[in-house]
């Protein structure tokens, strides 16, 4: 492998630093050689000739040692990624110190492997538990919904709205846990967006009715290469935010972007987002001014939206103005998927 000129100077300097003791010892030997000739009054020509021979031999040996030094450094540099999967490709130790370092690496690698295995088991157990919890809690939720049908109309509406929020939080827990293994759960296909959005809107119809918020959506012929289940979750979260922060009598509009192909817009006439909060709204746990006012915001919904759209190869952009509403653009035109 060729070395860049600036890298060569650095390697030579590093080599001289690592071999400094040997070079000093070599210089000391030459001085002793001259000292002996001086003490015995021997001809200087012989001493210089012998020193020159030693210098030539030392230069040849040093050049070969530098070559091996550089080759070993380059090989170890290439193995920095491979060593995460095992230590079999490491070069054989050439000295006792290298053998000690090799054994130390093996010990650390075994500890790392055991720790990763333990964390994987813990995460798997946690995922199994919360998945079971989410499915079990759906039973009392269904029972509560049946009981609500026997309640008076005045109290049933508010109770049904709170019950719907519980269902939302359950779905959020499931998607949050499953997001780590999202790549194994993807089913990409060409999805017509109008039926998908209509289904999401129907799910939130109770909130539209309770808060008297108008829906502005005309049929449109827009499709996208995506995963229907994960994209539905994103749209539901965006609709949920729009309804949460839009007062009674406001409106929520869903329509294709006029200038971007395969882009969907969800726009509301709500309270809007402060300009200083917009750069951070996709961060985990960030609630901003609106979230602090609401007291119940978790700061997870938009974080999940950004993570999911990124892994689907899509993009999400938010524009907002305080007092005038928020406009969310889902750009579904990307083709590359994120492996993270």
N, C-alpha and C positions, 0 to 999 in steps of 0.2 A: 504494500500500500504506500502510495506517495505521501510525503509530508509537506505541508505548506512551509514556505521560508520562515515565517514568523514562528511557527510551531517548532521548526528545527532548532532555532536559536534557544527557544525555551527549554527544549529537551536536552540540548547540549549543556546549558547552564545547570539544569536539574541533575544531569549525570555527574558533572564536575562537583556539585555540592554533595551528592550522595557518596562519591568516591574520594572525598577530600582527605580522609585519613590515609588511604592507600597512596595518594599522590604525595602527601607530606612524608610518608615513610620512604617512598622512592627517592625523594629529594634528599632525605637524611642519609640514605645509603650512599648516594653519589658524593655527598660531603665527606662521609667517612672514608670513601675510596680515595678522595684527594688528600685527606688528612694523613692517611697511611703513607702515601707517596711523598708527602711533605716531610714527615718524620724520618723517613729513610733516605731522603735526598735522591729519590729516583727521578729519571727524566720525565718532564712534564708532557712530552709528546705521547708517551705510552699511556699516561693517565687520561689525557684528552681522548685518545683513541678508544680506550676502554669505556669511558663515559659516553662517547658518541654511539658505540655499539649498544650499550645499555639503553640509551635514549631511543635509538631506532627500534630495538626489540620492544621497549615499553610502548612506543607509539603504535606499532602493529598490534600488539596485544590490546591496547586501549581502544583502537578502532574496532576490533572484533567484538570487544566487550560492549562498546557503545551500540553496535549493530544489534546484538542480542538484547540489550537493554530496551532499545526502541521497539524491536519486534515484540517483546513481551508486553510492553506498555500498550501497544496497539491491539494485541490479542485480548488483553484484559479489558480494554475500552469497548471492544466489540461484544464482550460477554456481559456487559453491565445489565442488559435487558434479559439475556438468556438465563442469568444466574437466579432470576426470580422463580424459574421452573425447576431448578436443580443445579447441583454443583459438579455434575459429571464432566462438563466441558472445560473445567478449570485446568490449567497446565499443571503438570506434576511438580511438586516442590523440589527445588534444587539445593536447599540448605535447611539447617535445623530451624532457623527463624521462619522460613516459608512454610515448613511443616507445622510449626506451632500456629501460624496464622491460618493455615488450611483447617486445622482441627477446631480453631476458634470459630471460623466461618461455619463449619458443619454444625457446631453446637448452637450458634445463633439461628441458623436456618431451621434446625429441628424445633427450636423454641417458637420461631415465627410460624412454622407450619402448624404446630399444635395450637397456637393462639388463633390463627385464622380458622382452623377447624372448629374450635370452641365457639368462636363468634358466629360462624355459619349455623351451628346447631342451635345457638341461642336465638338467632334471628328466625330460623325455621320454626322453633317452638313458639316464639312470639307471634309469628305470622299465622300459625295454626290456631293459636288461642284466640286472636282477635278475629280471624275469619269465622271461627265457631261462635264467638260472641256476637258478631254482626248478624249471623244467620239466626241465632237463638232469639235475639232481641226483636226480630221481625214478627215473632209469634205474639208477644204482648202488644206490639204496635197494631197488628191486625185485629186483635181482640178489642183494643181501645177504639179503633175505627168503627167496629160493629156497635160498641156501646154508645158511641157518639150519635148514631142514627136514632137512638131513643131519647136523646136529650132535646131540650127546647131549642128552637132555632136561634134564639138570641145568644145563648152560651155555646152552642155547638160550633158556630163559625170560628170563634176565637180559639177554641180547643182544637179544632181541625187544623187550623193554621199552625199552632204550636206542634202538633203531631207531625205535620209535614216537615217542619224544621228538624225534628228528631230523625226522620228518615234521611234528610239531607246529610246530617252529620254522620250517620251510619255509612252512607255511600262514600263520603269523603274519607273516612277511616279505611275502608276497603281499598279505595284507589290509592291512597297514600302508601299503604303497605305493599300493594301489588306493583307499585311503580318501579321498585328496585329490580324486579324481574319482568319488566314490561316488554322487552324484546322477544321473550318467549311466548307472549300472549297476543302478538300483533297478527292481524289478518288484513292485509292491504288489498283493497279492490276499489274500483271506480264507484263512488257513492253519490247518488243524487241528493243534493243538499236540502231541497225544499221539503220533501217528506221527513227528513231527519230533523230539521228545525221545527216543523209542525208538531212532531212528536214531543220535542222538548218543551215547546210552548204549551201544549196540552197538559203536560205534567205540572206546569206552573199556573194553570188556569185559575186555581183557587186563590192564588195571591193576586192575580190580575183583577179578579172579581172583588175580593175583600178590600183591596186598596183603591178600587175604581180607577185603574190605570188602563189607558187605551193601548191596543196593539195595532201597529201600522205595518202590515206585511202583505204584499201582493205575491201571487205565484211567480216563480222564476225558474229558469232552466239552467241551473249551475251544478256542476259535478266536480268531484275532487278525488284523487287517488289518496286514500287515507284509511284509517281504521275506524269503523263506524262507532264502536262502543266507546273508545277513548275520546273521539271527537265530540260525541254526544255529551260526555261528562264536561268537557271544556265549555261547550255552548250553554249547558245548564248552569255552570258556575257564573258565566257572564250574565245570563238572564237573572240569576239570583241576586247578583250585585246591583244590576240595573233596577230591579224591583225594590231592593232594600233601601236604596238611596234616592228613590223617586217618590215624591209626595203624592197624595191622592189628587186625582185630576190630571196628572202628568201622562206621558206617553213613552212607549218603547217601540222603536222601529228596527226592523230587520230587513236588509236588502243587499243585493250584490253591489260591490264597489264599482262606481261608474268608470274608473280609469284603470283598475287593475283586474286582469283576468283571473278567474278562480280565487277571488277574494270576497269575503263576507263581512258586512258591517252590522254591528249591534249598537244602536244609538239610543240614549235616553235623555229626558229633560230633567234629570235629577239635580242634586245639590252640587255636583262637580267635584273635582279634586284639585287641591292646591298645587301650584306649579312646582314648589319645592319638594312635594311628595312624589311626583310622577316618576323621577329617575329611580326611586326605591320601591315602588309598589309591587314589583315581582320578587322581592327578597323574602326569604322565609321568616315568618313571624312579624313582618312590618305591617302595622295597621294605619299609620299616618294620622292626620288630624281627624278624619271622618271616623276611623276606627276607635280613637280615644273618646270621641263624642258618643259613639254607639255603645261602648262598654262591653259588647259581646263579640266583637270581631276577633277572629283568631289569626288573621294574616297568613292563612294557609291556602285559601282558594286560588288567588292569583299566582301564588308560587307554584302550585300544582299545574295551573294552566300553562305557564311558561315552560315548565319541565316537560310536560306532555307534548306540547306543540313542537318543542325543539327536537324531541326524540322521534316525532312523526315526520320531521323534515319541514314543518310549517313555521310560520312566524306570527307574532302577535304584537300589535302596536296600539297604544292608548293615547288619545288626545282629549283634553278636558279643559273646561273653564268653569271656575267657581260661579255658581248661580245659574249656569246656562246648560249644564249637562255634560255627558261623557260619550265619546265615540271610540269604540273598539273595532279594530280591523284585524280580521283573521286572514292572513295571506296563505293560501293553501297551494300555491304554485310551485313550491320547492320540490326537488326530487331526491336530494341526498338525505339519508337518515342519520341521526346521531347515534353512535354505538354506546354512549354513556347510559 
